[in-house]
Amino acid sequence: MSTPAPTLADPTLHTVRGACPHDCPDTCALLTTVKDGVATRVQGNPAHPLTDGVLCAKVSKYTERSYHPDRLLHPMKRVGPKGSGRFEPVGWDEAIADIARRLGEIAARHPEAVLPYSYAGTMGLVQGDGMSARFFHRLGASKLDQTICSAAGTAGLTHTLGGKVGMKVQHFAEARLILIWGSNSIGSNLHFWRIAQEAKRAGARLVCIDPRRTETAEKCHEHIALRPGTDAALALALMHQLITHDWLDHDYLARHTLGWPELRERALQWPPERAAEVCGVPVQQIVDLARDYGTTRPAAIRLNYGMQRVHGGGNAVRAVACLPALTGAWRHRAGGVLLSSSGQFPVQRQALQRPDLLGGRRPRLINMSTIGDDLLRPASAAFGPAIEALVVYNSNPVAVAPESAKVVAGFAREDLFTVVLEHFQTDTADYADYLLPATTQLEHWDIHLAYGHTDVLLNRPAIAPLGEALPNSEIFRRLARAMGYDEPCFSEDDETLCRQAFGDRVRFDTLLEQGFASLPLPDAPFAEGGFPTPSGRCEFLNPQLVAQGLDGLPDHLPNRELPDPAGPWPLAMISPPARNFLNSTFVNVASLQRIEHEPVLEIHPDDAAPRRIASGDEVRVFNDRGEYRCKAEVSLRARPGVVNGLGVWWRKYGLNGTNVNEVTGQALTDLGRGPTFYDCAVQVSAVV
């Protein structure tokens, strides 16, 4: 446990309660130590039971990131060609006035020609899509479909359980069997891993299901290294065995599920032998896993979003989410499944985001995962006006969006007016017309839900904004004033927005006093059914999907890009994050960059040998979309036929000015219109 915060008599030394803003299930409670107005340390808050004083290696370096010598501290205006990264300082008043003028001219012709582009650079409800949503609703801009991380999984969970709901993470400590499915918990869900270790010490069996032999897989009792995109086949084979051995809770199935006869018929088409061939794992491994899951009480599944970044990702989540209802695992508070808990938070989004400012307008919806294509689309009756202006905040699409050659081409358009709110001059920032310095989490108010637990967290500013940096919320307030928007909601300060986010459903005094508040939720939410679906049941057969002409049952949908050993693209590639990065956020933090060293491709010895590739060699990873270069690591972390391109490095740190997304594609998932980053076939060759 971290050292408790100091309680010294020194009046210049104090601590401030906050919350980690990053895209991680843990949403940790923070304590920032401040001396003479300078943040000297960020640590986990030991008073928060789930944080328990512990932070990951990334966020424990948060002061290094906030005081980074390359931090953007002043508004900047482009003076060189698009993408050159050449800027000169400009005053806030001049920048805001010119941006407002340009956006106003475009909006006067076609408001939908303006597109906001944002995601989870902060997960905060205020600095994320609070004041910014109000601004773009008032403008009438195109809406952004924020799909890039979790859309398929969200759709799969919603079509099965009714929303992003599940068991409480702390109860995994009492489980006797834990399936860690599509998650490298040590790197991306540290506090769950600590709970899983507690269960392990008490005798629980841990099984990791993942194509890559991750750090988590190494420390579980068993690793099932299935092929990418075959998770639904494995889940259906488990159902087959549960049925044929009668490891079922017939009462639960009868009273709390919908479509059991239809699902039973489908599952019986998936004997272990069929799934073993599809998944590339031994038959006995499937048989044994089914026996363990069917006969162990309580059994829990920690599902994560890695598995749904393929063509059939939504169906895969649906299949796995069905499993606990077959065995009645939901009857136990330590049984069930958890992918995301965020649907359980009573966020007052209408009060916070003010969609009423749209009036009667219904702007088009543009998918952030196809931004490469969409920036290059001309105006048409089907698409609407071409995108003329882009306002990017809390995201780095040039680095993180798929098929980045097209993304770069779109951002390089001289006729595209681009504004970027950022902490650093990222790959995306290089293409800005205006680059506006935003505050970090240490410098502003915000309020957070979580998707790995059920506590609300409040973030107080620990230090004054550095340089001329402003919170996202204040930048959009100033833009609103400059655009002549005089509605009172554009004058509300950040603390007011924090109070509005949950209204009277969470006591704000509690948040002020201790920094967090737990939602009053039942320990075993679906012990007696009561799922938040229209039927109130776990919907194996989903009527809404049927009404859309889709398959109402979960099924295995093969990847679109199946590697062909005899074809031009013989290897499957997945691109999980490097352990010490979180998407592209921490890539430029020197201490973390030294650990990761350089972009790496993990390749199995069986695939490296015929290509005459050794660890440390520079390699080309390529397909018909493009190529990137990195260093090879010949490793048993990769399974035969699958390479692991660890990301997401900024392109400017790549060996040839590109990164792994040069080869990923813009095809979308079966449900949720999400990206298919892990549905990618490539070839690899040594650079000679």
Helices and strands as residue ranges (DSSP letters): E 13-19, E 29-35, E 38-44, G 59-61, H 62-66, E 76-78, E 87-89, H 92-109, G 111-113, E 114-118, H 131-139, E 143-145, H 151-161, G 169-174, E 177-181, H 185-188, H 190-201, E 205-209, H 215-219, E 222-224, H 231-244, H 250-256, E 257-258, H 260-267, H 272-279, H 283-295, E 299-303, G 305-308, H 313-327, G 329-331, E 336-338, G 342-344, H 349-353, G 355-358, E 365-367, G 368-370, H 371-374, E 389-393, H 397-400, H 404-411, E 417-422, G 429-431, E 434-437, G 441-443, E 446-448, E 455-459, H 472-482, G 488-491, H 494-502, G 503-505, H 508-514, E 516-518, E 538-539, H 543-547, E 571-574, H 590-596, E 600-603, H 605-608, G 609-611, E 618-623, E 626-634, E 642-645, G 651-653, G 660-662, E 681-686
